[in-house]
């Protein structure tokens, strides 16, 4: 039975009933990740990439207190064009549902909704992580504890290098979340193909990933999985260019007294400016690559479980 707080798109409801492969897609990348109309074009491109891989896309968002799994064209347009859409993580879900408000789902909230709907594979750009200076701020993304307790596979290009990547991986290791390098031996750093940090295991094709997910199902371990999928080489940015942009943005944030939840949006916007929008184009390219890879994994997982 469908959860009472979920509204499944008709196509998604049929696909899940028939065990057809479905890929969840988050909505903060649309509502808060880039300007209109680039965000709408990107949303459509991500859905197209999933379909081209043989799976169905289920973009997730909250409209008027109901969690929608699988948006139609008007839903995507509303998400992309409404500046009042809130940013919703796990803690915000009951608040938005109870008050009848709308929100775009983060990685953590999308994982919750995907699991409630019965979707095993989810594609995003990059996961959140442990922030730099965590010893003073205690700033750790809700994405990480969600990965520790919700059995959804998250296909991503690692985490943004504005974060503390060694501590991010240490958190995931402590909470038994496997980090699978997809055709990679090291953890990607979003715009950059490699952080130089090791992954738990390497998998070279969708069937290998599907077998791991199926083993997790049998063992009922209850945690998620990071499928770390590097940005395509042609769209990757040089590590030294990104490192310089991050250093400049961090210095400017400190000089302006920017802190807390305002830090990440400032840093990302400033990095786009410092790279001449090349980081934004890389963001779109890696998200599209992740959607396609997630579609292929979802197809293999459906075959594994049929």
N, C-alpha and C positions, 0 to 999 in steps of 0.2 A: 504494500500500500504506500502511496505517496505521502510524505510528511505533510501535515496540515498547513504548515507555514510556507510550503514550497508551491510555486506554480511552474510546472514543466511545460516548455514549448511542445506543441503537438508532435513535431518531428522527433524531439528528444524523448518524449514519453514512449513513442512507438519503438524507437531504437533501443532504449533500455529494456523494454519488455521483451524484445526479440534478441537481446544480448548482442546488438550491433555495436561496434566500437564508437565510443564517444570521448571527446576531449574537453575538459573544462577550461575556460579562459577567464581571466580576471578582468575587472573593469576600471580599476584605478589608472591603468595605463591609458585608458580612453578619456576618463573624466578629469584626471589630474596630471597625467604624464606628458602631455604635449598640447599645443594650441589647436583650435578649430580652424580649418577643416582637416588638418593633417591627422588629427586623432580619429576622425570618422573613417578616413581612407585607410588608416592603419588597422582599425577594427575589422573592416571588411577584408583587408589583405590577410589578416591572421585567420579569419574564418575560412577564406578560400584555401589557404595553405593546408589547413586540417582536412578539408574536403578532398583536395588533390591527393592526399596520402591515403584516402579511402575510409576516413572516419567522419563523424559529424561533430561540428563545433557547438559547444554550449557556453556561450558568454553568460556570466552570472552578475546580477545586480539586484538591488532592492528598490522597488517602486511602491510608494504609498503603503509601506509596512508589509509588503509581501516579497519573499525571496524568489526571484525569477531565474530559472535555470534554462537557458536557451532563449535569446532575444530575437524578436522579429526586426524587420528594417526600421519601423518607427521607434522601437525600443532602443536600437543603436543610435539613432539620430537624437533621441531625447537625452541619452547618456552623454553624447558628445557635445551637445549644444546647451545644456542647462548648467549654468555656473553655480547654482544652489545645491547641486548634488553633493552630499557629504562624503567624506572618506571613511569607510567602515572597516574596522578590524573586528576580531572575535568579540571583544568586549562591547562593541557598538550594536551587534546584531539584535539582542533583545530590546535595546532601547529604541531602535528604529522600527522594529516590528510592533512594539507596544504603542508607539506614538504615531504610527502611520506615516513615517517619514521615508525619504529616499536616500540611497547611498550607493557608492561604487565600492566594490569589495577589494580589499588588499589580498595578498597571498594567503594570510592566515584565515580571513573570512571566506575566501573562495574555497580553501581546503575544507572548511567546515561544511559549506553548502554542497560541495561536490560529494563529500562522504554521505551526507544525508540523502542525496539523490541516488547514490550507488555508482558514482563515476570514479574510476580508479586512477586515471591519468589526467594531469593538469599541466598546461604550458603557460609560462610567464617569461618576462624578460630576465630579471634577476631576483634572487631572494634578498630579504633584509638580513641584517647580521648584528654582530657586536660593534658598537660605534667606537671610534678612536676616543681615548680619554675616559673609557668606561669606569676606570678606578675612581673617578670623581663624579661622573654623571649617572652611573648604573644604567646607561641607555643601551638596552638590548631589544632588538626587534621582536615583536610578538610572533613573527614567522618561525623563529627557532623553536620555542616551546611547542608551537603547533605541529611542527615536523616531528617532535618527540612523542606526540600522542594521537595523531590522526593518520590512518593508513591510506595516504594518497601519494602517488609518485609525482614529483614536481620536476618538470623538465625546464632547465634554466641555463643561462650563460654564467653560472656561478653567482657571485655577488659583486657589487660595485666596489672599486678599489678606493673609494672614499672611506670605506669601513676598515675595521681591524680584521683582516682576513685570517691570520693565524689564530686569533681568539675565536673567531666565528667557527672555524673548523674544530677547534678544541671543544667548544660547546656541543657541536653536533656529535663528536666522538663520545663525550661524557654521557650524552643522553641516547647513545646507541643508534644514531641515525646514520645509515650508510650513505656515503657520497660516491656515486658511480661515475667515473669518467667515461663519457661517451666518445669512443675513439680518441681518448686522451689519457695521459698518465698523470696529469697535474690539474689542479683546480683552476678553472678559468676566472678571469677578473673582469667580466662584463665586456668592456670595450677592447680588452686585451685578451689574447687567446690563452695565456698561461700566467698564473701568479708564481709559478715555481714551487707551489706547495703540493704535497702528494694527496691523491685521492685514496679511498678505501679499496677500490677495485676498478679495473677497466673492463668495459664491455664494447664490443665492436659492431654489433648489429642489433636490430630490434628484438630478435628471438632470444638473445642472451639476456636482455633486460627483462623481457616477459617471463622468462624462466625464474629469474630472481624474485619478481613480484609474486609469481604463483607460489614459490616456496615460502615467502612471507605470509601469504594467505593461509597456507596449510599450518604454519606454525603459530598463527594468530598472535603475532608479536605486538601489533597495535601501533606501530610507529610508521612515519612516512619515509620516503626515500628521495634523496636529491640525485637527479640525473643531470650531471654537469656537462653541458653541451657547448663547446667553445664557439664563439662567433666565427663565421666563415672567414678564411684568411684574407680574401679580397676586400672585406669590409672592416677588418680589424684596424685599430689605431696603434701606432708605436707606443710602447710602454713609457719611454722617456717623455713623449709629448703629453700623455695623460698625467704622468707624475708631476710635470711642471705646472700643468693647469690646476691640479688638485692643490699643490703647495701654494700657488697664488691665491686660489679661492679660500683656502683655510686661513691664510694671513689676512685677507680682506674681511672674512667673517669675524675673526678675533678683533680686528681694529674697529669694526662697527658694532661690536657688542652683540652679535647675533649668536643665540644659543638655543638649546632645547629643541623643540619640534620644528623651529624655523630654520635650523641649520641645514638639514638635508635638502629641502627645496631650494635654498639659496645656493648651496654648493653645486647642485645639478644645473641650475639655470646659468650660473656663472661659467661652468665648464663648457656649456653649449656656446656661450659667447666667446670664450677664450679659444675654442677649437674651430671657430667659424662655422658652427652648426654641424661640423663633421661628427661630433659625438651623438647628435640627435639622429642623423642618418644611420650611424652604426647601431643605435638603439633599435631603430625600426628593422634593420636587417637581421639582427640577432633574434628579435622577437619572432619574426617570420620564420627563421630557421628553426627555432624551438617549437613553433606550432607544427611545422611539417614533421619534425622528428617525433613529437608527441603523437601525431596521427599515426605514424608508422609503428610506434610502440603499442599504441592502443589496438591496432589491427592485429599485431602479433600476440598481444595478451588475450584478445577475443578468441583467436585460433587456439591458444594454449589452454583456454578454459572450456572450449566447446567439446 
